[in-house]
Amino acid sequence: MKVVQLGPYPPPHGGVQTNLVAIREYLLANGHECLALNLTRFRGTEADGVYYPRSAAGLAWLLLRLRADIVHMHFGGDLTTRLLGLAFLTSLLPGRKTVLTFHSGGYPSSPAGRTAGPRTLRGLVLRRLDGLIAVNAEIAALFRKFGVRPERIRTILPFVVKPPDPALVLEGLLRDFTAAHQPLLLTVGLLEPEYLLPLQIDTMEYVLQRFPEAGLIIVGAGSLEEDLRNHIARKPYSEHVLLYGDLAHPMTLRLMLQSDALLRTTLYDGDSVSVREALYLGTAVIASDNGMRPPGVRLIPVSKRERLRDAIFEVLEGNLPRPTIAGDGQENVRDVIAFYRELLSHGRQGAVG
C-alpha cells in the first residue's frame, strides 16, 4: 500500500501532527510506503519521505508526481477556501482514493458549522471524497449534514499511544524541575487563548498553600508564549511554573507518565489526544466539561478557578481512583488502515453522492 498524507508535520508536536506521524510510523513498520507533505509554514529538511512544499503550485506538483493508492488529508480549525481547494484537487487525481480526517472538535458548534448543508461549497467538495474520518460523533453528524453518505464516514479517535520507556531520561531542565517539585501537574496543548492557561497559572497560588513543593509544567507552542512567560514572571511563585515550550512526543509521554495529573482547561475542545494518552497511561485527568470527555476524567466547568482548585486537591489527596483504559493504544490507527483497505477493495465511487 502506498499512502501520501497531507497535514501539519512536527514540530510543533500538536494533536494533529501526532496522529499523522502515528499513522505513518504504523504503515512503515508494517511494510507499507508512506510519504508526508507538510501544509504549514514550518520548513524542515526534506528527508525520509517528508516534503515541505513552498507554494500551492509546489504542492500541486508533488501531488501529481507522487504515486499513491491513498491520499489522506488532515485538517484542523476551519474548512477554509484554501483547504477546500486542496481537497477538490485531490479528488481529481486519477487512481487514488481520497480520505480526510477533520480534527476540529469545536467546528460543529461554531457559526460556520451551524450553516452546514448539502448545497454549500463545503458539502459539494466533501461529497467528492472517498472517505471521511471524524474524530468524534459531532463531526460525523456534521458530515451527514453536508450530505455525505454514512457508508463513507468513520468515527475514529485520533490518539495512538506507545507506552514510553520509563528508563527514558528527561532533558536537563525537565529533569531538574521534576526533581525539585512534587506533586507534579502537567498541561499539554497549544499556547492559545482557548486553552485558558492563565487560569492554571493563577490556580497554583492556592495549590501551593496546601502543597508547597508542587509544580506545573506547560508543554506546547503558540502565539501566547511571550505573554504567558511574562504572566508567570510576575508571580511570586514563578519558580513553581515551567513554561517549557514544544517537546517531542516520546518525551511528552514520558513526562505524562511521571505526572500526578494532566490539566486540560479549555473554552472549547474536541476529543483531546493528550487526555486520551494520559488516561491510557494511568495519569489522572482534570478537564473542562465539553460534553464529550471519556470516562475517567474529573470534569470541571469552564473558567471556574475554584472548581479547578478543588479538583486538583481531590486528585492530589488521592480521593479519586486512577483511570484504567483497555486496549494496547494502537487500535485507532489499525481502524484507519482497515478503512484504507476497505476503500481500496471497492472501485472508485461516483464523483458526488
DATA-V734630 format. One record per residue. N is the residue number from 1. RES is the residue in three letters. SS is DSSP state (H for helix, E for strand, C for the rest). PHI is phi as a letter, one per 20 degrees, with the letter a starting at -180 (NA if undefined). D_CENTER is the distance of its C-alpha to the mean C-alpha in Angstrom with 1 decimal. Layout:
n=[N;N]
res=[RES;RES]
ss=[SS;SS]
phi=[PHI;PHI]
d_center=[D_CENTER;D_CENTER]
This chain:
n=[1;2;3;4;5;6;7;8;9;10;11;12;13;14;15;16;17;18;19;20;21;22;23;24;25;26;27;28;29;30;31;32;33;34;35;36;37;38;39;40;41;42;43;44;45;46;47;48;49;50;51;52;53;54;55;56;57;58;59;60;61;62;63;64;65;66;67;68;69;70;71;72;73;74;75;76;77;78;79;80;81;82;83;84;85;86;87;88;89;90;91;92;93;94;95;96;97;98;99;100;101;102;103;104;105;106;107;108;109;110;111;112;113;114;115;116;117;118;119;120;121;122;123;124;125;126;127;128;129;130;131;132;133;134;135;136;137;138;139;140;141;142;143;144;145;146;147;148;149;150;151;152;153;154;155;156;157;158;159;160;161;162;163;164;165;166;167;168;169;170;171;172;173;174;175;176;177;178;179;180;181;182;183;184;185;186;187;188;189;190;191;192;193;194;195;196;197;198;199;200;201;202;203;204;205;206;207;208;209;210;211;212;213;214;215;216;217;218;219;220;221;222;223;224;225;226;227;228;229;230;231;232;233;234;235;236;237;238;239;240;241;242;243;244;245;246;247;248;249;250;251;252;253;254;255;256;257;258;259;260;261;262;263;264;265;266;267;268;269;270;271;272;273;274;275;276;277;278;279;280;281;282;283;284;285;286;287;288;289;290;291;292;293;294;295;296;297;298;299;300;301;302;303;304;305;306;307;308;309;310;311;312;313;314;315;316;317;318;319;320;321;322;323;324;325;326;327;328;329;330;331;332;333;334;335;336;337;338;339;340;341;342;343;344;345;346;347;348;349;350;351;352;353]
res=[MET;LYS;VAL;VAL;GLN;LEU;GLY;PRO;TYR;PRO;PRO;PRO;HIS;GLY;GLY;VAL;GLN;THR;ASN;LEU;VAL;ALA;ILE;ARG;GLU;TYR;LEU;LEU;ALA;ASN;GLY;HIS;GLU;CYS;LEU;ALA;LEU;ASN;LEU;THR;ARG;PHE;ARG;GLY;THR;GLU;ALA;ASP;GLY;VAL;TYR;TYR;PRO;ARG;SER;ALA;ALA;GLY;LEU;ALA;TRP;LEU;LEU;LEU;ARG;LEU;ARG;ALA;ASP;ILE;VAL;HIS;MET;HIS;PHE;GLY;GLY;ASP;LEU;THR;THR;ARG;LEU;LEU;GLY;LEU;ALA;PHE;LEU;THR;SER;LEU;LEU;PRO;GLY;ARG;LYS;THR;VAL;LEU;THR;PHE;HIS;SER;GLY;GLY;TYR;PRO;SER;SER;PRO;ALA;GLY;ARG;THR;ALA;GLY;PRO;ARG;THR;LEU;ARG;GLY;LEU;VAL;LEU;ARG;ARG;LEU;ASP;GLY;LEU;ILE;ALA;VAL;ASN;ALA;GLU;ILE;ALA;ALA;LEU;PHE;ARG;LYS;PHE;GLY;VAL;ARG;PRO;GLU;ARG;ILE;ARG;THR;ILE;LEU;PRO;PHE;VAL;VAL;LYS;PRO;PRO;ASP;PRO;ALA;LEU;VAL;LEU;GLU;GLY;LEU;LEU;ARG;ASP;PHE;THR;ALA;ALA;HIS;GLN;PRO;LEU;LEU;LEU;THR;VAL;GLY;LEU;LEU;GLU;PRO;GLU;TYR;LEU;LEU;PRO;LEU;GLN;ILE;ASP;THR;MET;GLU;TYR;VAL;LEU;GLN;ARG;PHE;PRO;GLU;ALA;GLY;LEU;ILE;ILE;VAL;GLY;ALA;GLY;SER;LEU;GLU;GLU;ASP;LEU;ARG;ASN;HIS;ILE;ALA;ARG;LYS;PRO;TYR;SER;GLU;HIS;VAL;LEU;LEU;TYR;GLY;ASP;LEU;ALA;HIS;PRO;MET;THR;LEU;ARG;LEU;MET;LEU;GLN;SER;ASP;ALA;LEU;LEU;ARG;THR;THR;LEU;TYR;ASP;GLY;ASP;SER;VAL;SER;VAL;ARG;GLU;ALA;LEU;TYR;LEU;GLY;THR;ALA;VAL;ILE;ALA;SER;ASP;ASN;GLY;MET;ARG;PRO;PRO;GLY;VAL;ARG;LEU;ILE;PRO;VAL;SER;LYS;ARG;GLU;ARG;LEU;ARG;ASP;ALA;ILE;PHE;GLU;VAL;LEU;GLU;GLY;ASN;LEU;PRO;ARG;PRO;THR;ILE;ALA;GLY;ASP;GLY;GLN;GLU;ASN;VAL;ARG;ASP;VAL;ILE;ALA;PHE;TYR;ARG;GLU;LEU;LEU;SER;HIS;GLY;ARG;GLN;GLY;ALA;VAL;GLY]
ss=[C;E;E;E;E;E;E;C;C;C;C;C;C;C;H;H;H;H;H;H;H;H;H;H;H;H;H;H;H;C;C;C;E;E;E;E;E;E;C;C;C;C;C;C;C;C;E;C;C;E;E;C;C;C;C;H;H;H;H;H;H;H;H;H;H;C;C;C;C;E;E;E;E;E;E;C;C;C;C;C;H;H;H;H;H;H;H;H;H;H;H;H;C;C;C;C;E;E;E;E;E;E;C;C;C;C;H;H;H;C;C;C;H;H;H;C;C;C;C;C;H;H;H;H;H;H;C;C;C;C;E;E;E;E;C;C;H;H;H;H;H;H;H;H;H;C;C;C;C;H;H;H;E;E;E;C;C;C;C;C;C;C;C;C;C;C;C;C;C;C;C;H;H;H;H;H;H;H;H;H;C;C;C;E;E;E;E;E;C;C;C;C;H;H;H;C;H;H;H;H;H;H;H;H;H;H;H;H;H;H;C;C;C;C;E;E;E;E;E;C;C;C;C;C;H;H;H;H;H;H;H;H;H;C;C;C;C;H;H;H;E;E;E;E;E;C;C;C;H;H;H;H;H;H;H;H;H;H;C;C;E;E;E;E;C;C;C;C;C;C;C;C;H;H;H;H;H;H;H;H;H;C;C;E;E;E;E;E;C;C;C;C;C;C;C;C;C;E;E;E;C;C;C;C;H;H;H;H;H;H;H;H;H;H;H;H;C;C;C;C;C;C;C;C;C;C;C;C;C;C;H;H;H;H;H;H;H;H;H;H;H;H;H;H;C;C;C;C;C;C;C;C;C]
phi=[NA;d;c;d;d;c;r;f;d;f;e;f;d;e;f;f;g;f;f;f;f;f;f;f;f;f;f;f;f;d;n;e;d;b;d;c;d;f;d;d;f;f;c;d;e;f;a;l;m;d;d;c;f;e;b;f;f;f;f;f;f;f;f;f;e;e;f;a;e;c;d;d;e;c;d;c;m;d;e;f;f;f;f;f;f;f;f;f;f;f;f;e;f;f;m;c;e;d;c;c;d;d;e;e;f;e;f;g;e;f;g;f;f;f;e;g;a;f;e;e;g;f;f;f;f;f;f;f;e;f;b;c;d;d;e;b;f;f;f;g;f;f;g;f;f;f;n;f;f;g;f;e;d;c;d;c;f;e;e;c;c;d;g;f;f;g;e;f;e;f;f;g;f;f;f;f;f;f;f;e;c;b;f;c;d;c;c;c;r;f;e;c;g;f;e;l;f;g;f;f;f;f;f;f;g;f;f;f;f;e;c;f;d;f;b;c;d;d;d;q;c;r;f;e;g;f;f;f;f;f;f;f;f;f;e;f;d;g;f;e;c;d;e;e;n;f;b;g;g;g;f;f;f;f;f;f;f;e;e;e;a;d;d;c;d;b;f;b;a;e;e;g;f;f;f;f;f;f;f;f;e;n;e;f;c;d;b;f;f;d;n;b;f;f;g;o;e;e;e;c;f;f;m;d;f;f;f;f;g;f;f;f;f;f;f;f;e;m;e;c;f;f;f;c;c;f;o;d;n;d;f;f;f;f;f;f;f;f;f;g;f;f;f;f;f;d;f;f;f;f;f;c;r]
d_center=[25.1;24.0;20.5;19.3;15.6;15.0;12.0;10.8;11.9;11.7;12.9;11.1;8.6;5.4;1.8;4.2;6.8;6.4;6.7;9.4;11.1;11.3;13.0;15.2;16.3;17.1;19.2;20.9;21.8;23.3;25.5;23.8;23.2;19.9;19.7;16.9;17.6;15.7;15.6;15.3;18.3;17.6;20.4;20.5;23.2;23.4;23.8;22.9;21.9;19.5;20.9;20.6;22.6;24.2;25.1;24.7;27.8;26.5;23.5;25.9;28.2;25.7;24.7;28.4;29.2;26.6;27.5;25.0;25.1;21.6;19.8;16.1;14.3;10.7;10.9;9.0;11.3;14.8;16.8;19.0;22.3;21.1;18.3;20.7;23.2;21.1;20.4;24.2;25.1;23.2;25.0;28.3;27.8;30.4;29.8;26.0;23.8;21.0;17.7;14.9;11.5;10.8;7.3;9.1;9.9;12.6;14.3;16.7;18.4;18.6;22.1;21.0;19.5;22.7;24.8;23.3;26.3;27.6;29.8;27.1;26.2;22.6;24.2;26.5;23.9;21.5;24.5;25.4;22.4;23.1;19.9;17.0;14.0;12.7;9.8;12.3;16.1;16.2;14.7;17.1;19.9;19.1;19.5;22.8;23.9;23.6;26.0;23.9;25.8;24.2;24.9;22.5;19.5;17.4;15.0;12.7;9.9;6.9;7.4;10.3;12.2;15.2;17.2;18.0;21.6;23.2;25.5;23.0;24.4;22.4;23.1;26.1;24.9;22.5;25.3;27.8;25.7;24.8;28.5;29.7;27.6;27.5;26.0;22.5;19.7;16.2;13.4;10.1;8.4;9.8;13.6;14.1;16.5;14.4;13.3;17.0;17.3;21.1;21.4;20.2;22.5;25.4;25.1;25.7;29.3;29.9;28.0;30.3;33.4;32.8;31.0;32.5;30.7;27.2;24.4;21.0;18.6;15.9;13.4;11.7;13.1;14.1;17.3;18.5;19.0;22.8;23.2;21.5;23.6;26.6;25.8;25.5;28.7;30.7;30.2;33.0;30.5;28.4;28.8;26.8;23.6;21.8;19.5;18.5;16.2;13.8;14.0;13.6;11.3;14.5;16.0;13.2;13.6;17.3;17.2;15.4;18.1;20.7;19.6;21.3;18.6;15.0;15.1;12.6;14.9;13.8;16.0;13.7;10.3;8.8;8.2;6.1;4.8;7.2;9.7;10.1;10.5;13.0;14.8;15.2;16.6;18.9;17.8;18.6;16.0;17.2;15.2;16.4;17.5;15.6;17.5;14.9;14.2;15.1;18.5;19.1;17.3;19.9;19.5;20.8;21.7;20.0;21.7;24.2;24.9;27.6;25.4;22.7;25.7;27.2;24.0;23.7;27.4;27.1;24.5;26.3;29.6;28.6;29.1;26.1;25.6;23.0;20.4;20.9;18.7;20.4;19.4;18.8;15.0;15.4;16.4;13.4;13.7;17.4;17.1;15.6;18.5;20.9;20.0;20.8;24.1;24.9;24.6;26.6;29.3;30.1;31.7;29.9;29.7;31.6;30.3;29.6;29.6]
